[in-house]
């Protein structure tokens, strides 16, 4: 392999490492919060940030909710952070 081929491989590997670090940082920053539903009927919500669907099927149902969606969902009176 010539010099330019080695440079291209180094650039590709470097870019792949950067994207992996960025993806890992995003995953660590997002995380999950367990939320419990206290309402009487089944409830389906869409996360305002991620667009994820959260389906609480019964009173006491607990789901992992993306941290980015949690603040808005917790504005509802019938949702609580688990253990609180």
Biopython code that builds the backbone (N, CA, C, O; Angstrom):
import numpy as np
from Bio.PDB.StructureBuilder import StructureBuilder

atoms = [
    (1, "UNK", "N", (0.847, -1.162, 0.000)),
    (1, "UNK", "CA", (0.000, 0.000, 0.000)),
    (1, "UNK", "C", (0.899, 1.232, 0.000)),
    (1, "UNK", "O", (1.901, 1.297, 0.711)),
    (2, "UNK", "N", (0.513, 2.198, -0.811)),
    (2, "UNK", "CA", (1.322, 3.415, -0.899)),
    (2, "UNK", "C", (0.957, 4.392, 0.229)),
    (2, "UNK", "O", (0.050, 4.132, 1.019)),
    (3, "UNK", "N", (1.664, 5.494, 0.287)),
    (3, "UNK", "CA", (1.486, 6.500, 1.329)),
    (3, "UNK", "C", (0.054, 7.034, 1.356)),
    (3, "UNK", "O", (-0.536, 7.146, 2.431)),
    (4, "UNK", "N", (-0.514, 7.366, 0.196)),
    (4, "UNK", "CA", (-1.856, 7.949, 0.137)),
    (4, "UNK", "C", (-2.929, 6.958, 0.585)),
    (4, "UNK", "O", (-3.935, 7.351, 1.177)),
    (5, "UNK", "N", (-2.716, 5.693, 0.305)),
    (5, "UNK", "CA", (-3.644, 4.665, 0.782)),
    (5, "UNK", "C", (-3.648, 4.598, 2.301)),
    (5, "UNK", "O", (-4.696, 4.445, 2.927)),
    (6, "UNK", "N", (-2.448, 4.717, 2.888)),
    (6, "UNK", "CA", (-2.351, 4.705, 4.356)),
    (6, "UNK", "C", (-3.015, 5.945, 4.960)),
    (6, "UNK", "O", (-3.648, 5.863, 6.013)),
    (7, "UNK", "N", (-2.872, 7.079, 4.300)),
    (7, "UNK", "CA", (-3.495, 8.316, 4.790)),
    (7, "UNK", "C", (-5.015, 8.173, 4.752)),
    (7, "UNK", "O", (-5.696, 8.573, 5.696)),
    (8, "UNK", "N", (-5.552, 7.607, 3.673)),
    (8, "UNK", "CA", (-7.003, 7.428, 3.570)),
    (8, "UNK", "C", (-7.523, 6.499, 4.665)),
    (8, "UNK", "O", (-8.577, 6.754, 5.247)),
    (9, "UNK", "N", (-6.800, 5.441, 4.942)),
    (9, "UNK", "CA", (-7.213, 4.512, 5.999)),
    (9, "UNK", "C", (-7.171, 5.218, 7.354)),
    (9, "UNK", "O", (-8.079, 5.056, 8.170)),
    (10, "UNK", "N", (-6.122, 5.996, 7.592)),
    (10, "UNK", "CA", (-6.006, 6.723, 8.855)),
    (10, "UNK", "C", (-7.157, 7.713, 9.018)),
    (10, "UNK", "O", (-7.712, 7.835, 10.111)),
    (11, "UNK", "N", (-7.523, 8.416, 7.955)),
    (11, "UNK", "CA", (-8.644, 9.357, 8.017)),
    (11, "UNK", "C", (-9.951, 8.634, 8.300)),
    (11, "UNK", "O", (-10.756, 9.077, 9.119)),
    (12, "UNK", "N", (-10.152, 7.517, 7.614)),
    (12, "UNK", "CA", (-11.386, 6.751, 7.809)),
    (12, "UNK", "C", (-11.478, 6.259, 9.248)),
    (12, "UNK", "O", (-12.523, 6.389, 9.885)),
    (13, "UNK", "N", (-10.391, 5.694, 9.760)),
    (13, "UNK", "CA", (-10.383, 5.183, 11.126)),
    (13, "UNK", "C", (-10.584, 6.311, 12.131)),
    (13, "UNK", "O", (-11.281, 6.142, 13.131)),
    (14, "UNK", "N", (-9.983, 7.437, 11.868)),
    (14, "UNK", "CA", (-10.121, 8.587, 12.746)),
    (14, "UNK", "C", (-11.558, 9.093, 12.748)),
    (14, "UNK", "O", (-12.089, 9.421, 13.809)),
    (15, "UNK", "N", (-12.192, 9.162, 11.596)),
    (15, "UNK", "CA", (-13.585, 9.601, 11.505)),
    (15, "UNK", "C", (-14.503, 8.606, 12.206)),
    (15, "UNK", "O", (-15.432, 9.012, 12.906)),
    (16, "UNK", "N", (-14.256, 7.315, 12.029)),
    (16, "UNK", "CA", (-15.071, 6.299, 12.682)),
    (16, "UNK", "C", (-14.949, 6.410, 14.195)),
    (16, "UNK", "O", (-15.946, 6.277, 14.905)),
    (17, "UNK", "N", (-13.754, 6.649, 14.691)),
    (17, "UNK", "CA", (-13.549, 6.804, 16.134)),
    (17, "UNK", "C", (-14.288, 8.040, 16.649)),
    (17, "UNK", "O", (-14.876, 8.002, 17.730)),
    (18, "UNK", "N", (-14.262, 9.133, 15.885)),
    (18, "UNK", "CA", (-14.953, 10.352, 16.298)),
    (18, "UNK", "C", (-16.459, 10.107, 16.376)),
    (18, "UNK", "O", (-17.099, 10.506, 17.349)),
    (19, "UNK", "N", (-17.031, 9.456, 15.359)),
    (19, "UNK", "CA", (-18.466, 9.175, 15.367)),
    (19, "UNK", "C", (-18.842, 8.258, 16.527)),
    (19, "UNK", "O", (-19.891, 8.441, 17.144)),
    (20, "UNK", "N", (-17.995, 7.272, 16.828)),
    (20, "UNK", "CA", (-18.275, 6.377, 17.953)),
    (20, "UNK", "C", (-18.260, 7.153, 19.262)),
    (20, "UNK", "O", (-19.137, 6.957, 20.104)),
    (21, "UNK", "N", (-17.282, 8.029, 19.447)),
    (21, "UNK", "CA", (-17.231, 8.841, 20.670)),
    (21, "UNK", "C", (-18.467, 9.732, 20.777)),
    (21, "UNK", "O", (-19.041, 9.872, 21.857)),
    (22, "UNK", "N", (-18.874, 10.327, 19.671)),
    (22, "UNK", "CA", (-20.053, 11.199, 19.680)),
    (22, "UNK", "C", (-21.312, 10.402, 20.023)),
    (22, "UNK", "O", (-22.147, 10.868, 20.798)),
    (23, "UNK", "N", (-21.452, 9.218, 19.458)),
    (23, "UNK", "CA", (-22.620, 8.382, 19.741)),
    (23, "UNK", "C", (-22.628, 7.932, 21.204)),
    (23, "UNK", "O", (-23.678, 7.920, 21.847)),
    (24, "UNK", "N", (-21.462, 7.565, 21.723)),
    (24, "UNK", "CA", (-21.365, 7.155, 23.126)),
    (24, "UNK", "C", (-21.723, 8.306, 24.063)),
    (24, "UNK", "O", (-22.408, 8.103, 25.066)),
    (25, "UNK", "N", (-21.265, 9.504, 23.740)),
    (25, "UNK", "CA", (-21.568, 10.678, 24.569)),
    (25, "UNK", "C", (-23.063, 10.980, 24.541)),
    (25, "UNK", "O", (-23.646, 11.304, 25.576)),
    (26, "UNK", "N", (-23.678, 10.879, 23.391)),
    (26, "UNK", "CA", (-25.119, 11.135, 23.279)),
    (26, "UNK", "C", (-25.912, 10.112, 24.084)),
    (26, "UNK", "O", (-26.885, 10.463, 24.751)),
    (27, "UNK", "N", (-25.500, 8.857, 24.022)),
    (27, "UNK", "CA", (-26.198, 7.814, 24.777)),
    (27, "UNK", "C", (-26.047, 8.038, 26.274)),
    (27, "UNK", "O", (-27.006, 7.865, 27.026)),
    (28, "UNK", "N", (-24.857, 8.418, 26.712)),
    (28, "UNK", "CA", (-24.636, 8.664, 28.135)),
    (28, "UNK", "C", (-25.419, 9.872, 28.616)),
    (28, "UNK", "O", (-25.921, 9.883, 29.740)),
    (29, "UNK", "N", (-25.525, 10.880, 27.781)),
    (29, "UNK", "CA", (-26.240, 12.099, 28.170)),
    (29, "UNK", "C", (-27.743, 11.863, 28.230)),
    (29, "UNK", "O", (-28.437, 12.464, 29.050)),
    (30, "UNK", "N", (-28.246, 10.986, 27.362)),
    (30, "UNK", "CA", (-29.694, 10.790, 27.345)),
    (30, "UNK", "C", (-30.125, 9.956, 28.543)),
    (30, "UNK", "O", (-30.813, 10.475, 29.421)),
    (31, "UNK", "N", (-29.757, 8.719, 28.610)),
    (31, "UNK", "CA", (-30.138, 7.873, 29.729)),
    (31, "UNK", "C", (-31.642, 7.666, 29.815)),
    (31, "UNK", "O", (-32.397, 8.074, 28.933)),
    (32, "UNK", "N", (-32.058, 7.025, 30.899)),
    (32, "UNK", "CA", (-33.464, 6.677, 31.090)),
    (32, "UNK", "C", (-33.878, 6.983, 32.507)),
    (32, "UNK", "O", (-33.065, 6.946, 33.430)),
    (33, "UNK", "N", (-35.162, 7.290, 32.672)),
    (33, "UNK", "CA", (-35.760, 7.491, 33.979)),
    (33, "UNK", "C", (-36.988, 6.594, 34.041)),
    (33, "UNK", "O", (-37.767, 6.539, 33.089)),
    (34, "UNK", "N", (-37.166, 5.891, 35.153)),
    (34, "UNK", "CA", (-38.356, 5.056, 35.324)),
    (34, "UNK", "C", (-39.507, 5.940, 35.792)),
    (34, "UNK", "O", (-39.389, 6.651, 36.790)),
    (35, "UNK", "N", (-40.622, 5.890, 35.061)),
    (35, "UNK", "CA", (-41.797, 6.687, 35.383)),
    (35, "UNK", "C", (-42.986, 5.751, 35.599)),
    (35, "UNK", "O", (-43.196, 4.804, 34.841)),
    (36, "UNK", "N", (-43.755, 6.037, 36.647)),
    (36, "UNK", "CA", (-44.922, 5.234, 37.002)),
    (36, "UNK", "C", (-46.193, 6.014, 36.703)),
    (36, "UNK", "O", (-46.281, 7.214, 36.958)),
    (37, "UNK", "N", (-47.176, 5.302, 36.154)),
    (37, "UNK", "CA", (-48.463, 5.890, 35.792)),
    (37, "UNK", "C", (-49.459, 5.662, 36.931)),
    (37, "UNK", "O", (-49.591, 4.542, 37.424)),
    (38, "UNK", "N", (-50.162, 6.725, 37.352)),
    (38, "UNK", "CA", (-51.107, 6.647, 38.461)),
    (38, "UNK", "C", (-52.561, 6.827, 38.029)),
    (38, "UNK", "O", (-53.453, 6.866, 38.877)),
    (39, "UNK", "N", (-52.811, 6.937, 36.733)),
    (39, "UNK", "CA", (-54.171, 7.155, 36.235)),
    (39, "UNK", "C", (-55.022, 5.904, 36.263)),
    (39, "UNK", "O", (-54.558, 4.827, 36.637)),
    (40, "UNK", "N", (-56.275, 6.057, 35.862)),
    (40, "UNK", "CA", (-57.245, 4.964, 35.902)),
    (40, "UNK", "C", (-57.340, 4.197, 34.576)),
    (40, "UNK", "O", (-57.525, 2.980, 34.582)),
    (41, "UNK", "N", (-57.216, 4.889, 33.456)),
    (41, "UNK", "CA", (-57.340, 4.275, 32.128)),
    (41, "UNK", "C", (-55.953, 4.125, 31.503)),
    (41, "UNK", "O", (-54.999, 4.775, 31.929)),
    (42, "UNK", "N", (-55.852, 3.266, 30.494)),
    (42, "UNK", "CA", (-54.592, 3.137, 29.756)),
    (42, "UNK", "C", (-54.239, 4.493, 29.139)),
    (42, "UNK", "O", (-55.120, 5.282, 28.797)),
    (43, "UNK", "N", (-52.947, 4.745, 29.005)),
    (43, "UNK", "CA", (-52.480, 6.037, 28.489)),
    (43, "UNK", "C", (-51.346, 5.810, 27.507)),
    (43, "UNK", "O", (-50.410, 5.064, 27.795)),
    (44, "UNK", "N", (-51.423, 6.451, 26.347)),
    (44, "UNK", "CA", (-50.339, 6.428, 25.359)),
    (44, "UNK", "C", (-49.889, 7.858, 25.113)),
    (44, "UNK", "O", (-50.707, 8.742, 24.859)),
    (45, "UNK", "N", (-48.600, 8.074, 25.189)),
    (45, "UNK", "CA", (-48.022, 9.398, 24.965)),
    (45, "UNK", "C", (-46.876, 9.291, 23.981)),
    (45, "UNK", "O", (-46.249, 8.241, 23.843)),
    (46, "UNK", "N", (-46.611, 10.399, 23.296)),
    (46, "UNK", "CA", (-45.448, 10.486, 22.408)),
    (46, "UNK", "C", (-44.462, 11.446, 23.032)),
    (46, "UNK", "O", (-44.824, 12.561, 23.408)),
    (47, "UNK", "N", (-43.205, 11.016, 23.144)),
    (47, "UNK", "CA", (-42.174, 11.883, 23.698)),
    (47, "UNK", "C", (-41.965, 13.096, 22.805)),
    (47, "UNK", "O", (-41.793, 12.950, 21.595)),
    (48, "UNK", "N", (-41.976, 14.296, 23.386)),
    (48, "UNK", "CA", (-41.859, 15.509, 22.580)),
    (48, "UNK", "C", (-40.489, 15.706, 21.945)),
    (48, "UNK", "O", (-40.376, 16.384, 20.924)),
    (49, "UNK", "N", (-39.461, 15.132, 22.525)),
    (49, "UNK", "CA", (-38.107, 15.305, 21.988)),
    (49, "UNK", "C", (-37.726, 14.151, 21.071)),
    (49, "UNK", "O", (-37.258, 14.365, 19.952)),
    (50, "UNK", "N", (-37.928, 12.919, 21.552)),
    (50, "UNK", "CA", (-37.477, 11.749, 20.797)),
    (50, "UNK", "C", (-38.519, 11.199, 19.845)),
    (50, "UNK", "O", (-38.180, 10.505, 18.886)),
    (51, "UNK", "N", (-39.795, 11.502, 20.099)),
    (51, "UNK", "CA", (-40.856, 10.926, 19.287)),
    (51, "UNK", "C", (-41.196, 9.501, 19.677)),
    (51, "UNK", "O", (-42.000, 8.851, 19.009)),
    (52, "UNK", "N", (-40.588, 9.002, 20.757)),
    (52, "UNK", "CA", (-40.851, 7.633, 21.224)),
    (52, "UNK", "C", (-42.273, 7.532, 21.763)),
    (52, "UNK", "O", (-42.800, 8.489, 22.331)),
    (53, "UNK", "N", (-42.892, 6.362, 21.581)),
    (53, "UNK", "CA", (-44.233, 6.118, 22.115)),
    (53, "UNK", "C", (-44.096, 5.435, 23.470)),
    (53, "UNK", "O", (-43.353, 4.466, 23.620)),
    (54, "UNK", "N", (-44.821, 5.953, 24.444)),
    (54, "UNK", "CA", (-44.847, 5.377, 25.785)),
    (54, "UNK", "C", (-46.277, 4.925, 26.057)),
    (54, "UNK", "O", (-47.191, 5.748, 26.105)),
    (55, "UNK", "N", (-46.472, 3.621, 26.234)),
    (55, "UNK", "CA", (-47.801, 3.048, 26.429)),
    (55, "UNK", "C", (-47.917, 2.501, 27.854)),
    (55, "UNK", "O", (-47.377, 1.441, 28.172)),
    (56, "UNK", "N", (-48.629, 3.240, 28.698)),
    (56, "UNK", "CA", (-48.896, 2.814, 30.064)),
    (56, "UNK", "C", (-50.239, 2.088, 30.025)),
    (56, "UNK", "O", (-51.277, 2.716, 29.816)),
    (57, "UNK", "N", (-50.224, 0.784, 30.222)),
    (57, "UNK", "CA", (-51.417, -0.023, 30.029)),
    (57, "UNK", "C", (-52.363, -0.086, 31.217)),
    (57, "UNK", "O", (-53.523, -0.464, 31.052)),
    (58, "UNK", "N", (-51.899, 0.276, 32.419)),
    (58, "UNK", "CA", (-52.727, 0.160, 33.618)),
    (58, "UNK", "C", (-52.154, 1.032, 34.725)),
    (58, "UNK", "O", (-51.012, 1.484, 34.648)),
    (59, "UNK", "N", (-52.963, 1.261, 35.757)),
    (59, "UNK", "CA", (-52.506, 2.009, 36.922)),
    (59, "UNK", "C", (-51.327, 1.274, 37.557)),
    (59, "UNK", "O", (-51.395, 0.066, 37.786)),
    (60, "UNK", "N", (-50.269, 1.990, 37.834)),
    (60, "UNK", "CA", (-49.073, 1.391, 38.425)),
    (60, "UNK", "C", (-48.045, 0.917, 37.407)),
    (60, "UNK", "O", (-46.960, 0.472, 37.782)),
    (61, "UNK", "N", (-48.377, 1.009, 36.122)),
    (61, "UNK", "CA", (-47.414, 0.600, 35.089)),
    (61, "UNK", "C", (-46.185, 1.506, 35.165)),
    (61, "UNK", "O", (-46.304, 2.723, 35.308)),
    (62, "UNK", "N", (-45.009, 0.895, 35.069)),
    (62, "UNK", "CA", (-43.751, 1.635, 35.119)),
    (62, "UNK", "C", (-42.987, 1.385, 33.831)),
    (62, "UNK", "O", (-42.815, 0.243, 33.407)),
    (63, "UNK", "N", (-42.529, 2.474, 33.212)),
    (63, "UNK", "CA", (-41.784, 2.369, 31.950)),
    (63, "UNK", "C", (-40.492, 3.169, 32.039)),
    (63, "UNK", "O", (-40.428, 4.181, 32.737)),
    (64, "UNK", "N", (-39.461, 2.712, 31.329)),
    (64, "UNK", "CA", (-38.266, 3.554, 31.185)),
    (64, "UNK", "C", (-38.560, 4.637, 30.145)),
    (64, "UNK", "O", (-39.011, 4.341, 29.039)),
    (65, "UNK", "N", (-38.303, 5.877, 30.509)),
    (65, "UNK", "CA", (-38.567, 7.020, 29.638)),
    (65, "UNK", "C", (-37.257, 7.750, 29.394)),
    (65, "UNK", "O", (-36.486, 7.979, 30.326)),
    (66, "UNK", "N", (-37.008, 8.108, 28.167)),
    (66, "UNK", "CA", (-35.798, 8.857, 27.825)),
    (66, "UNK", "C", (-35.756, 10.155, 28.628)),
    (66, "UNK", "O", (-36.759, 10.863, 28.726)),
    (67, "UNK", "N", (-34.590, 10.463, 29.203)),
    (67, "UNK", "CA", (-34.425, 11.672, 30.026)),
    (67, "UNK", "C", (-34.847, 12.942, 29.305)),
    (67, "UNK", "O", (-35.327, 13.884, 29.935)),
    (68, "UNK", "N", (-34.674, 12.973, 28.008)),
    (68, "UNK", "CA", (-35.021, 14.178, 27.260)),
    (68, "UNK", "C", (-36.532, 14.381, 27.163)),
    (68, "UNK", "O", (-36.994, 15.513, 27.019)),
    (69, "UNK", "N", (-37.302, 13.304, 27.239)),
    (69, "UNK", "CA", (-38.755, 13.399, 27.195)),
    (69, "UNK", "C", (-39.361, 13.588, 28.582)),
    (69, "UNK", "O", (-40.447, 14.153, 28.711)),
    (70, "UNK", "N", (-38.677, 13.125, 29.611)),
    (70, "UNK", "CA", (-39.231, 13.071, 30.962)),
    (70, "UNK", "C", (-39.758, 14.403, 31.497)),
    (70, "UNK", "O", (-40.866, 14.416, 32.033)),
    (71, "UNK", "N", (-39.039, 15.524, 31.388)),
    (71, "UNK", "CA", (-39.555, 16.757, 31.997)),
    (71, "UNK", "C", (-40.949, 17.143, 31.499)),
    (71, "UNK", "O", (-41.787, 17.581, 32.288)),
    (72, "UNK", "N", (-41.197, 16.987, 30.228)),
    (72, "UNK", "CA", (-42.515, 17.336, 29.690)),
    (72, "UNK", "C", (-43.571, 16.331, 30.140)),
    (72, "UNK", "O", (-44.674, 16.727, 30.517)),
    (73, "UNK", "N", (-43.255, 15.047, 30.106)),
    (73, "UNK", "CA", (-44.232, 14.038, 30.523)),
    (73, "UNK", "C", (-44.580, 14.192, 31.998)),
    (73, "UNK", "O", (-45.724, 13.965, 32.393)),
    (74, "UNK", "N", (-43.609, 14.573, 32.810)),
    (74, "UNK", "CA", (-43.850, 14.709, 34.247)),
    (74, "UNK", "C", (-44.682, 15.933, 34.610)),
    (74, "UNK", "O", (-45.005, 16.130, 35.782)),
    (75, "UNK", "N", (-45.030, 16.750, 33.634)),
    (75, "UNK", "CA", (-45.952, 17.854, 33.893)),
    (75, "UNK", "C", (-47.370, 17.332, 34.149)),
    (75, "UNK", "O", (-48.201, 18.039, 34.720)),
    (76, "UNK", "N", (-47.640, 16.103, 33.728)),
    (76, "UNK", "CA", (-48.950, 15.490, 33.957)),
    (76, "UNK", "C", (-49.071, 15.087, 35.443)),
    (76, "UNK", "O", (-48.097, 14.649, 36.057)),
    (77, "UNK", "N", (-50.259, 15.240, 35.996)),
    (77, "UNK", "CA", (-50.498, 14.885, 37.398)),
    (77, "UNK", "C", (-50.493, 13.388, 37.642)),
    (77, "UNK", "O", (-50.300, 12.948, 38.776)),
    (78, "UNK", "N", (-50.704, 12.596, 36.597)),
    (78, "UNK", "CA", (-50.816, 11.148, 36.777)),
    (78, "UNK", "C", (-49.524, 10.381, 36.469)),
    (78, "UNK", "O", (-49.554, 9.155, 36.357)),
    (79, "UNK", "N", (-48.401, 11.075, 36.332)),
    (79, "UNK", "CA", (-47.103, 10.430, 36.116)),
    (79, "UNK", "C", (-46.134, 10.877, 37.197)),
    (79, "UNK", "O", (-46.089, 12.055, 37.552)),
    (80, "UNK", "N", (-45.357, 9.935, 37.719)),
    (80, "UNK", "CA", (-44.376, 10.218, 38.754)),
    (80, "UNK", "C", (-43.085, 9.458, 38.461)),
    (80, "UNK", "O", (-43.103, 8.386, 37.856)),
    (81, "UNK", "N", (-41.966, 10.031, 38.900)),
    (81, "UNK", "CA", (-40.707, 9.292, 38.857)),
    (81, "UNK", "C", (-40.849, 8.134, 39.828)),
    (81, "UNK", "O", (-41.276, 8.341, 40.964)),
    (82, "UNK", "N", (-40.507, 6.934, 39.419)),
    (82, "UNK", "CA", (-40.655, 5.748, 40.275)),
    (82, "UNK", "C", (-39.884, 5.928, 41.569)),
    (82, "UNK", "O", (-38.767, 6.446, 41.583)),
    (83, "UNK", "N", (-40.499, 5.491, 42.651)),
    (83, "UNK", "CA", (-39.859, 5.574, 43.956)),
    (83, "UNK", "C", (-40.081, 6.903, 44.654)),
    (83, "UNK", "O", (-39.555, 7.113, 45.747)),
    (84, "UNK", "N", (-40.842, 7.803, 44.056)),
    (84, "UNK", "CA", (-41.097, 9.098, 44.706)),
    (84, "UNK", "C", (-42.559, 9.259, 45.023)),
    (84, "UNK", "O", (-42.962, 10.285, 45.570)),
]
sb = StructureBuilder()
sb.init_structure("model")
sb.init_model(0)
sb.init_chain("A")
sb.init_seg("    ")
for serial, (resi, resn, name, xyz) in enumerate(atoms, 1):
    if name == "N":
        sb.init_residue(resn, " ", resi, " ")
    sb.init_atom(name, np.array(xyz, "f"), 0.0, 1.0, " ", f" {name:<3s}", serial, name[0])
structure = sb.get_structure()
